[in-house]
């Protein structure tokens, strides 16, 4: 009471309450697992991060709120989008959209394993050498000695090439089986997490996040506002170039 008051007790209490609500939640955030880390991009080109805070429901209950916010807006960069999206609604709708993508669209064209790529490079290299030897033979094979030497070289190359065929086949079959297992596992986790979201363990969310990063390249989100509500148009890009579009509205996907 030493200094004269410049605001009323009511205004001070309201400001203190608002400050408490906006305060970033600490404890629960350490257990939160964002399924789309590094994959979501806003309309301003910046990645969207999950911002955690506290909010109040209509019944005055305080809860932990998580919203997707442009990194540019968080850093105060000019031209950044200042609209945010409720993370949980976004997650639910995007997971449902991924569930609707056909399995072939998720796995076809995914990069080969390191071994398959290595064997394929060797195979293609030998094929190129054989073609070069045959071209040289046609252009310069004028003596029996030259023809014999080149034909012997071609036979040796063909033996090396043929020895790689079973290795390539074996690795491609293993990759195909691995891809199918990946999709089956992904489908099972998607079903679990969308049908029983409150009972999902952290380990399940960790597995799902890893699988999503394996098949999804990026999720682009264009946010816009109508009245007091923020909506979005989104595009899911798979690793093999498939595109799945979705809209986030008040009524869902």
N, C-alpha and C positions, 0 to 999 in steps of 0.2 A: 504493500500500500504506500510505499514511499513515493513512486512516480505516478503521475495522473494516468488514468486508464484511457487508452485510445480505441479499444474495442470492448464490446459487452461480454459478460461471462458466457452467454449463449453462443455468440459467434466464436469465441475461443474454444468452447467445447466441441462445436461442429468441426472446426479446423483440426483439432486434435484427433477427432474420430476419423476424419477423412485421411489424415496422415497415417493412422494406424491401419486403415483398410488398404492403403496403397503400399504399405511396407512389404518388401519382398519376403515371401515365406522362406524359412530356412530349413527346418527339420525335414518336412516331407519331400523337399526338392531333391535330396540326396538319393531317394529311392525311385525317383521318376526316371523312366526310360523313354526317350524320344525315338520312335520307330523310324524316323525319316531324317536322321542327322546328316546334314550336308547335301541332302537331295532336293530340298524345296527352295524354289527361286520365285521371288515376287515380280510384279510387273515392272519394277524399276531396275531389274537385273541383279539385285542383291539377294544373297541367301536369306532365308527367313529362319530366325531363331525362336526358341520357346522362351518367353518372358513369364516369370512366375511372380504372382502377387496375391493379395487378399482382396476379396470382394464380398459384398453383402447381398443375400437373396432378399426377395420381397418379404419373407417372414422374419427379416432382420438377422438371420443366421449367417455367420461369417464363414467363408469357405476359401480353399486354395484355388486360385484361378490361374490357368495357363493359356497363353495366347501366342499365336505365331506373329512375329513382328519382323519387319524388314531390318536387316543389319544396318543398312544405310540410315534408317530413321533412328535406330538406337544410338548411332554415332553422330546424329545431327547433320548428316551430309545433305547438301542441297539437291533437290529433285527427287528425294526419296519418298516412297509411299508411306503415308502415316496411318493407313487402315490396318487393323489387326483382325485375326480370325481366332475363334475358339479352337484350341488344339484338339480337344476331345471329339468335337463334332467333325473336325477335319479328318482326324484319324479314322473314325468310324466310316465315314463316307468313302475315303480313299481306299481303305481295306476292302470295302464292298465292291468298289470299282475294280480292284485288282482281282478279286474272286471271279469276276465276270470275264476277265481276259482269258481267252483259250490257252490251254497248256502249250500248244505249238508256238503260239505268238510269244510266249515267255522264254522258251528254251531254244527254238530253232535259230541257228546262226550265232549262238553264244561262242565265245572264243574257245579254241581247243586247249587241251591240257598242254603243259610244257613239253612232255614227251611226244605227244602227237604232233605238235608243231615242229619239234626237232626232227622227227622221222620224216615228216612231210617235206621239210626243207631239203633234207638229204635226197629224198626220192626225186623231187623236182630238179635238183641239181644234176643228178645222174642222167635223168631224161634229157636235160639240155646238153650234157656232154655227148650222149649218144647221137643226138640230132646233129651236133657240130661235126662229129666224126664222119657221119654219113654224108654230110654236105662236102666235107674235104675229100672224101673218097670219090664222089661224083665229079668233083672239079679237078682232082689231081691223081686219081688212081689209074695211072697209065702203065705201070709195071706190075708184074705178078708179085714181086717182093713187097711193094707198097700196099697192094690190095690185101695180101696176107697179113701184114702187120696191122693194118687198120681193122680188119675183120676180127683179129685176135683181141684187139683193144675193145672193140664193140662187145664181143662175147663176155669179156671180163666185167665190163660195165653192166651188162644185162644180168649177170649173176648177182652182182651187188644189189641191183635194183630189185630183183626177184626175192632176194633175202629180206628186204625191207617190207615186202607186201604183208606177210603175216603179222609183223610187229605193228604196222599201221592199222590193220584190221582189228587186232586185239585191243589196241588203245582206243580206237573209235567205238568199239563195242562197250568198253569199260566206261567211256565218256557218256554214251547213250544211256547206259544203266544208271550212271551217276546223275545225269540230268533228270531221268524219270523219278529217281529217289528224291531229288531236290524238289520237284513239283509236287509229289505226293506229300512230302513233309510240309511244304509251304501251304498246300491246301488244308491239311489237318490243323496246322497252327492258326490259319486264317479262320477256320470254322470255330476253333476253340475260343479264340480271342474276341470274335464278334458275337458269339452266342453266350459266352460266360465271361464278360469283361471284368466283373468284380472279383472273380475267383482265379484269375490268371496269375501265376507266379512270375517273379522277376526273371527267372531262368528262361521261361517260355518267351517273354518279350525280348530277351537278348538274342535267342535263336531266331525269332521272327525278324528282328532288325537286320541280322546278318544275311538271312535269306533274301529279304527285300533288296538289300544293297547288291546282291548277286544278279538279280534279274531286272532291277529298275535303274535306269540311267539318271533320271531327274523328274521332278514334278514341278511344272510351271503353274503359277497361280496369278490370276489377274483379279484384283479386288476392286469393288465399286460399291457406292453407297446409294441407297434409295430410302429417303426419309431418314429415320433414325437407325436403320439396319444396314449392316455391311454384308454383302454377298460376294461370291467369287465364281469365276470360270477357271477351270483347271485342265491341264493336259498332262497325262502320264506318258512318259517316254520309256519304253523298255530298252534293254541293252542291244537288242537286235533290230531296233528301228520301228517297232510297232507303236502305234499311238492310240491312246484311249482318253477321250474327253469326258469331262463331268462338270456339273454345275452345283454350287452350294447355295441353296435358297432357304427360306424360312421353313419350307415343308420337307426339306431333305435333299436327296441326290436327284 
